[in-house]
Amino acid sequence: MRKLVALAAVGALVFAAPAAADRDHSTNNTSKKLRDAVTVAGILEHETAFQGFSALGGNRLSGAPGYDLSADYVAGQAEAAGLTVSRQAFDYDLDLLADYTAPVLSIVSGAPARAFVPGIGGTLFSEGDFGSMYASPSGDLTRPVWAADIDLNPATAASNTSGCQAADYAGMPAGAIVLLQDGASCSLGTKFFGAQGLGAGAIFFFDAAGGTWINVTGISIPSVAGRLDSASALANGVEQGSTGLTARMKVDWRPGTYPTSNVIAETPTGDPDNVIATRSASSGSAPRSTACWARRPTSTACRSPSGTRSGRC
């Protein structure tokens, strides 16, 4: 029986150290052998390596440096385990979650410095404090924070009129980061295009009731979705006008077609007519890895953390 392991490049491997060549020790062909080979120390070793690769832009997005380093690492680990390694190149479309690097939101002055935790899909698909809006223009700016008639009380927030009238922006410094609140008093178009037209440099949009994510195609300033507690921190106790804070916001939204590759590892011997598929997927912050299929092994020596597929083998 021929053994082959197909590995999407960014999944964390849990290879045991290269073993002796005898069959009893070189294959994890029982549940007990596989469990004995997978140790906490081994898992943490690989997770630490992948986390280090993520530091290059905040993720391991396919086509980005963090992914390429991860793929090289996986290939090296597979080769060290005695497998024959090949690479499968392909292009994929990055659109739905197109943060090429992680968004940034932080309080710079006026209050204790604070870096908010970025999420994906605005605040809809993760537990982050904020996240880029779909189709947000990219930008990196440090500006005063302005509250546009927001209501931070969950009991009354639904009736807010944030961003529904020009008076909400009276006295606002040009290019300010505007705190804008979801609500039914006026349309999203009135809120977003109104803020942009009256001089906002960026928008922090929040819903007091829960997570949100909006397609902001058509606006020309960076836009993120945030949570009520994040909005409260940025508001600094102010619901209308200058909050007294200066914040930094960065969005790096880059949809497009990107080149990437899978790493495929195969044992040098075995039955080419007896095959099975295994895969390992990424856990970065956007679509980043694909599944593969291959010839049947008696066992595998990798684990498959959760991730999003973004292509095909």
C-alpha positions as CSV (number, residue, x, y, z in Angstrom):
1,M,0.0,0.0,0.0
2,R,1.4,3.4,-1.0
3,K,1.2,6.1,1.5
4,L,0.7,9.7,0.5
5,V,-0.1,12.8,2.5
6,A,-1.6,15.9,0.8
7,L,-1.1,19.0,2.8
8,A,-2.5,22.4,2.2
9,A,0.4,24.7,2.9
10,V,-0.7,26.5,6.0
11,G,-2.1,23.8,8.2
12,A,0.0,23.1,11.3
13,L,1.8,19.7,11.0
14,V,2.3,17.4,13.9
15,F,5.1,15.2,12.4
16,A,7.0,13.1,14.8
17,A,10.7,13.3,14.4
18,P,12.0,11.3,11.4
19,A,12.1,7.7,12.7
20,A,14.0,4.6,11.8
21,A,13.2,2.9,8.5
22,D,11.6,-0.2,9.9
23,R,7.9,-0.4,9.2
24,D,6.8,-0.8,12.8
25,H,8.3,2.6,13.7
26,S,8.1,4.6,10.5
27,T,4.3,4.6,10.2
28,N,1.6,5.7,12.6
29,N,-0.7,3.0,11.4
30,T,-2.8,2.6,14.6
31,S,-4.7,5.1,16.7
32,K,-2.3,4.6,19.6
33,K,0.8,5.2,17.5
34,L,-0.7,8.4,16.1
35,R,-1.8,9.6,19.5
36,D,1.6,8.9,21.0
37,A,3.3,10.7,18.1
38,V,1.2,13.9,18.7
39,T,2.5,15.7,21.7
40,V,1.6,19.1,23.2
41,A,5.2,20.2,22.8
42,G,5.2,19.2,19.1
43,I,1.9,21.0,18.5
44,L,3.2,24.2,20.2
45,E,6.5,24.1,18.2
46,H,4.6,24.2,14.9
47,E,2.0,26.7,16.1
48,T,4.8,29.0,17.3
49,A,6.4,28.8,13.9
50,F,3.1,29.6,12.1
51,Q,2.4,32.5,14.4
52,G,5.8,33.9,13.6
53,F,5.0,33.8,9.9
54,S,1.7,35.6,10.6
55,A,3.6,38.5,12.0
56,L,4.4,39.5,8.4
57,G,1.1,41.4,7.8
58,G,-1.0,39.8,10.5
59,N,-2.1,36.7,8.6
60,R,-1.1,33.8,6.4
61,L,-3.2,34.8,3.5
62,S,-2.6,32.9,0.3
63,G,-0.2,34.8,-2.0
64,A,1.2,36.8,0.9
65,P,4.6,36.4,2.6
66,G,3.2,34.7,5.7
67,Y,1.7,32.0,3.5
68,D,4.8,31.5,1.4
69,L,6.9,31.0,4.5
70,S,4.3,28.6,5.9
71,A,4.4,26.6,2.7
72,D,8.2,26.4,2.8
73,Y,8.0,25.3,6.4
74,V,5.4,22.5,5.7
75,A,7.5,21.3,2.8
76,G,10.6,21.2,4.9
77,Q,8.9,19.2,7.7
78,A,7.5,16.8,5.2
79,E,10.9,16.2,3.6
80,A,12.4,15.7,7.0
81,A,9.8,13.0,7.6
82,G,11.0,11.2,4.5
83,L,8.1,12.2,2.2
84,T,8.5,13.2,-1.4
85,V,7.3,16.8,-1.7
86,S,5.8,18.7,-4.7
87,R,4.1,22.0,-5.1
88,Q,0.8,22.6,-7.0
89,A,0.5,26.2,-8.2
90,F,-2.9,27.8,-9.0
91,D,-4.6,31.2,-8.9
92,Y,-7.5,32.0,-6.6
93,D,-9.9,34.9,-6.3
94,L,-9.8,36.9,-3.1
95,D,-13.1,38.9,-2.7
96,L,-15.3,38.2,0.3
97,L,-12.7,38.7,3.1
98,A,-10.1,40.7,1.3
99,D,-8.1,42.1,4.2
100,Y,-4.6,41.7,2.7
101,T,-3.2,42.7,6.0
102,A,-5.0,43.0,9.3
103,P,-7.0,46.2,9.9
104,V,-5.7,48.5,12.7
105,L,-7.6,50.6,15.1
106,S,-6.0,52.2,18.1
107,I,-6.3,55.1,20.5
108,V,-3.2,57.2,20.1
109,S,-3.8,60.2,22.5
110,G,-6.4,61.7,24.8
111,A,-6.8,58.5,26.8
112,P,-4.6,55.5,27.7
113,A,-3.3,54.0,24.6
114,R,-5.3,51.0,23.4
115,A,-5.1,48.7,20.4
116,F,-8.4,47.2,19.4
117,V,-8.5,43.5,18.4
118,P,-9.2,43.1,14.6
119,G,-11.8,40.6,13.4
120,I,-13.0,39.5,10.0
121,G,-16.3,40.3,8.2
122,G,-16.8,43.4,10.2
123,T,-18.0,42.1,13.6
124,L,-20.2,39.5,12.1
125,F,-17.9,36.5,11.7
126,S,-15.5,36.8,14.7
127,E,-15.2,38.0,18.2
128,G,-12.9,40.9,17.3
129,D,-13.5,44.5,18.5
130,F,-13.9,45.7,14.9
131,G,-13.3,44.7,11.3
132,S,-13.1,46.1,7.8
133,M,-16.4,46.7,5.9
134,Y,-16.9,44.8,2.6
135,A,-15.3,46.8,-0.2
136,S,-13.9,49.5,2.1
137,P,-11.3,51.7,0.4
138,S,-7.9,51.2,1.8
139,G,-6.2,53.9,3.9
140,D,-4.1,54.6,6.9
141,L,-4.8,57.7,8.9
142,T,-4.4,59.2,12.4
143,R,-7.1,61.7,13.2
144,P,-9.3,63.2,15.9
145,V,-12.4,61.1,16.8
146,W,-15.8,62.7,16.3
147,A,-19.2,61.4,17.6
148,A,-22.1,62.0,15.2
149,D,-25.1,62.1,17.5
150,I,-24.7,58.5,18.8
151,D,-26.6,56.8,21.6
152,L,-24.6,54.5,23.8
153,N,-27.5,53.4,25.9
154,P,-28.7,50.0,24.6
155,A,-32.2,50.7,25.9
156,T,-32.7,53.7,23.7
157,A,-30.1,53.2,20.9
158,A,-32.6,51.8,18.4
159,S,-34.2,55.3,18.0
160,N,-30.9,57.1,17.4
161,T,-30.6,59.6,14.6
162,S,-26.9,59.4,14.2
163,G,-25.6,60.8,10.9
164,C,-29.1,61.8,9.7
165,Q,-28.6,65.6,9.8
166,A,-25.8,67.9,8.8
167,A,-25.8,69.4,12.3
168,D,-24.2,66.1,13.5
169,Y,-21.0,67.3,11.8
170,A,-21.0,71.0,12.7
171,G,-17.5,71.9,13.9
172,M,-16.0,68.6,12.9
173,P,-12.3,68.8,12.0
174,A,-11.7,67.9,8.4
175,G,-10.7,64.3,8.0
176,A,-11.9,63.1,11.4
177,I,-12.7,59.5,12.2
178,V,-16.5,59.6,12.7
179,L,-18.4,57.3,15.1
180,L,-21.6,56.5,13.2
181,Q,-24.4,54.4,14.6
182,D,-26.8,52.0,12.8
183,G,-30.5,52.9,13.1
184,A,-33.8,53.2,11.2
185,S,-34.1,57.0,11.4
186,C,-32.4,57.4,8.0
187,S,-30.9,55.3,5.3
188,L,-27.4,53.8,5.3
189,G,-26.7,55.9,2.2
190,T,-27.6,59.1,4.1
191,K,-25.3,58.1,6.9
192,F,-22.2,57.0,4.9
193,F,-22.3,59.4,2.0
194,G,-23.4,62.2,4.3
195,A,-20.4,61.6,6.6
196,Q,-18.1,61.5,3.6
197,G,-19.6,64.6,2.0
198,L,-19.3,66.6,5.1
199,G,-15.6,66.0,5.6
200,A,-15.1,62.7,7.4
201,G,-11.8,60.9,6.8
202,A,-12.9,57.5,8.0
203,I,-16.0,55.9,9.5
204,F,-16.4,53.6,12.6
205,F,-19.9,52.2,12.2
206,F,-21.5,50.3,15.0
207,D,-24.7,48.6,16.0
208,A,-25.6,48.6,19.7
209,A,-27.6,45.4,19.3
210,G,-24.9,43.2,17.9
211,G,-22.5,42.5,15.0
212,T,-22.7,44.1,11.6
213,W,-21.1,44.1,8.2
214,I,-22.1,46.3,5.3
215,N,-21.1,46.5,1.6
216,V,-19.8,50.1,1.3
217,T,-19.1,50.0,-2.4
218,G,-19.2,53.6,-3.6
219,I,-17.7,55.5,-0.7
220,S,-14.1,56.7,-0.9
221,I,-13.0,56.7,2.7
222,P,-12.0,53.7,4.9
223,S,-14.8,52.2,6.9
224,V,-14.9,49.6,9.6
225,A,-17.7,48.0,11.7
226,G,-17.2,47.9,15.5
227,R,-18.9,46.8,18.7
228,L,-20.7,48.9,21.2
229,D,-18.0,48.6,23.8
230,S,-15.4,49.7,21.2
231,A,-17.5,52.6,20.3
232,S,-17.9,53.5,23.9
233,A,-14.1,53.5,24.4
234,L,-13.6,55.7,21.3
235,A,-16.5,58.1,22.4
236,N,-14.8,58.8,25.7
237,G,-18.1,59.7,27.3
238,V,-19.2,62.0,24.4
239,E,-22.2,61.3,22.2
240,Q,-22.1,64.4,20.0
241,G,-19.0,66.3,18.9
242,S,-15.3,65.9,19.6
243,T,-14.4,63.0,21.9
244,G,-11.0,64.5,22.8
245,L,-9.3,61.4,21.4
246,T,-7.0,60.9,18.5
247,A,-7.0,57.4,16.9
248,R,-5.3,55.5,14.1
249,M,-7.3,53.5,11.6
250,K,-5.9,51.4,8.8
251,V,-7.7,49.3,6.2
252,D,-5.8,47.3,3.6
253,W,-8.6,45.8,1.4
254,R,-7.2,44.3,-1.8
255,P,-9.6,42.0,-3.7
256,G,-8.1,40.4,-6.8
257,T,-6.7,37.2,-8.3
258,Y,-3.6,35.9,-6.5
259,P,-1.1,33.1,-7.2
260,T,-0.6,30.5,-4.5
261,S,0.2,26.8,-4.1
262,N,-0.6,23.6,-2.3
263,V,2.1,21.4,-0.8
264,I,1.7,17.7,-1.6
265,A,3.8,15.1,0.3
266,E,3.9,11.5,-0.9
267,T,5.6,8.4,0.5
268,P,8.2,7.1,-2.0
269,T,6.7,3.5,-2.0
270,G,3.2,2.0,-1.9
271,D,0.2,1.1,-4.0
272,P,-0.7,3.8,-6.5
273,D,-4.2,2.1,-6.9
274,N,-5.0,2.3,-3.2
275,V,-5.5,6.0,-2.3
276,I,-7.1,8.3,0.2
277,A,-7.4,12.0,0.6
278,T,-6.2,14.0,3.6
279,R,-6.0,17.7,4.0
280,S,-4.8,20.4,6.3
281,A,-6.3,23.9,6.2
282,S,-5.2,27.3,7.3
283,S,-6.4,29.3,10.3
284,G,-5.4,32.7,9.1
285,S,-7.7,35.7,8.7
286,A,-9.0,35.4,5.2
287,P,-9.6,32.6,2.6
288,R,-6.2,31.0,2.4
289,S,-5.9,27.3,1.7
290,T,-7.3,24.5,-0.4
291,A,-8.1,20.9,0.1
292,C,-6.3,18.1,-1.9
293,W,-6.8,14.4,-2.5
294,A,-4.3,11.7,-3.1
295,R,-3.4,8.0,-2.8
296,R,-4.4,6.0,0.2
297,P,-1.9,5.9,3.1
298,T,-2.2,3.5,6.0
299,S,-2.2,6.6,8.2
300,T,-1.3,10.3,8.3
301,A,0.9,12.3,10.5
302,C,-0.7,15.7,10.3
303,R,-3.6,17.5,12.0
304,S,-6.3,19.6,10.3
305,P,-7.1,22.8,12.2
306,S,-10.2,24.7,11.1
307,G,-9.9,27.1,8.1
308,T,-11.6,28.4,5.0
309,R,-11.0,26.8,1.6
310,S,-10.3,29.1,-1.2
311,G,-9.7,27.1,-4.3
312,R,-9.4,23.5,-5.6
313,C,-6.7,21.0,-6.2
